[in-house]
Amino acid sequence: MVEKRHEQLGLNEETVLDMYRTMLLSRRIDERMWLLNRSGKIPFVISCQGQEAAQVGAAFALDREKDYVLPYYRDVGVVLTFGMTAKDLMLSGFAKEEDPNSGGRQMPGHFGQRKIGSSLVHRL
């Protein structure tokens, strides 16, 4: 049996599919945010399109229990990999009080969540 390229890198089928889903979700969230911004429903958006594979690949190489990341506003793939949800990102985009990052008081992309560790900025 011939070993697949991802298996040669130590990645199993489940991990590769999880990485792909995360990359796709990152792109879909970004596309939706752009549409919402252009239709006047959210005030601010910064695109991360084209960075999904690099972000998710780098984030998957880290130990989510031990490693720290310092995400910035374009790091949607990173924050999704470390546990943020599409809902979390949308709450931030709409500046809702339920926004787990800042309670809707900061520009979207200022990531920080206690539920994912002591702080998203410290342990995303």
C-alpha positions as CSV (number, residue, x, y, z in Angstrom):
1,M,0.0,0.0,0.0
2,V,1.4,3.4,-1.0
3,E,1.5,6.0,1.8
4,K,-0.3,9.2,1.0
5,R,1.7,12.5,1.1
6,H,-0.1,13.8,4.2
7,E,0.6,10.5,6.0
8,Q,4.3,10.9,5.1
9,L,4.1,14.2,7.0
10,G,2.5,12.5,10.1
11,L,-1.0,13.7,9.4
12,N,-4.0,11.4,9.4
13,E,-7.2,11.7,7.3
14,E,-9.2,13.2,10.2
15,T,-6.6,16.0,10.8
16,V,-6.3,16.8,7.1
17,L,-10.1,17.1,6.8
18,D,-10.2,19.3,10.0
19,M,-7.6,21.6,8.5
20,Y,-9.5,21.8,5.2
21,R,-12.8,22.6,7.0
22,T,-11.1,25.3,9.1
23,M,-9.5,26.9,6.0
24,L,-12.9,26.8,4.2
25,L,-14.7,28.2,7.2
26,S,-12.2,31.0,7.5
27,R,-12.8,32.0,3.8
28,R,-16.6,31.8,4.1
29,I,-16.6,34.0,7.2
30,D,-14.4,36.5,5.5
31,E,-16.6,36.5,2.4
32,R,-19.8,37.0,4.5
33,M,-18.2,39.8,6.5
34,W,-17.4,41.6,3.3
35,L,-20.9,41.3,2.0
36,L,-22.3,42.5,5.4
37,N,-20.0,45.5,5.3
38,R,-20.8,46.4,1.8
39,S,-24.5,46.2,2.5
40,G,-24.1,48.5,5.5
41,K,-24.9,45.9,8.2
42,I,-21.5,45.9,9.9
43,P,-19.3,48.9,10.1
44,F,-15.9,47.4,9.7
45,V,-14.1,44.5,8.1
46,I,-10.5,43.6,7.3
47,S,-10.0,40.7,4.9
48,C,-7.8,37.7,5.5
49,Q,-8.5,36.1,2.1
50,G,-5.5,34.2,0.7
51,Q,-4.0,33.6,4.1
52,E,-6.1,30.7,5.2
53,A,-3.7,27.8,4.4
54,A,-0.7,29.5,6.0
55,Q,-2.6,30.4,9.1
56,V,-4.3,27.1,9.6
57,G,-1.2,25.1,8.7
58,A,0.9,27.1,11.2
59,A,-1.7,26.9,13.9
60,F,-2.1,23.1,13.5
61,A,1.7,22.7,14.0
62,L,1.3,24.2,17.5
63,D,0.4,22.5,20.7
64,R,-3.0,24.1,21.6
65,E,-2.5,23.1,25.2
66,K,1.0,24.6,25.7
67,D,1.8,27.1,22.9
68,Y,0.8,30.8,23.0
69,V,-0.2,32.9,20.0
70,L,-0.6,36.6,19.6
71,P,-3.3,36.9,16.8
72,Y,-4.0,40.1,15.0
73,Y,-7.0,41.1,13.1
74,R,-6.2,39.1,9.9
75,D,-5.7,35.8,11.9
76,V,-9.1,34.3,11.4
77,G,-7.7,30.9,10.5
78,V,-5.5,30.9,13.6
79,V,-8.3,31.9,16.0
80,L,-10.7,29.3,14.5
81,T,-8.0,26.6,14.9
82,F,-7.6,27.6,18.6
83,G,-11.3,27.4,19.4
84,M,-13.2,30.5,18.4
85,T,-16.4,29.9,16.5
86,A,-18.0,31.5,13.5
87,K,-20.6,32.9,15.9
88,D,-17.9,34.5,18.1
89,L,-16.5,36.2,15.0
90,M,-19.9,37.4,13.8
91,L,-20.8,38.8,17.3
92,S,-17.6,40.7,17.1
93,G,-18.3,42.0,13.6
94,F,-21.8,43.2,14.6
95,A,-20.4,44.7,17.8
96,K,-22.8,42.8,20.0
97,E,-22.7,42.8,23.7
98,E,-22.4,39.0,23.6
99,D,-19.1,39.4,21.7
100,P,-16.7,37.2,23.8
101,N,-13.7,39.3,22.9
102,S,-14.7,42.7,24.1
103,G,-18.4,42.8,24.6
104,G,-18.8,44.7,21.3
105,R,-16.6,47.6,22.5
106,Q,-13.5,47.1,20.3
107,M,-12.8,47.0,16.6
108,P,-13.4,43.4,15.3
109,G,-10.2,41.4,15.3
110,H,-9.0,42.4,18.9
111,F,-9.1,38.8,20.0
112,G,-9.2,37.7,23.6
113,Q,-11.3,35.0,25.3
114,R,-11.1,33.7,28.8
115,K,-13.0,30.4,27.8
116,I,-10.1,29.4,25.6
117,G,-7.5,29.9,28.2
118,S,-6.4,32.6,30.5
119,S,-6.8,35.0,27.6
120,L,-7.0,34.5,23.8
121,V,-4.1,36.8,23.4
122,H,-2.1,34.7,25.8
123,R,-3.4,31.2,25.0
124,L,-5.7,31.5,22.1
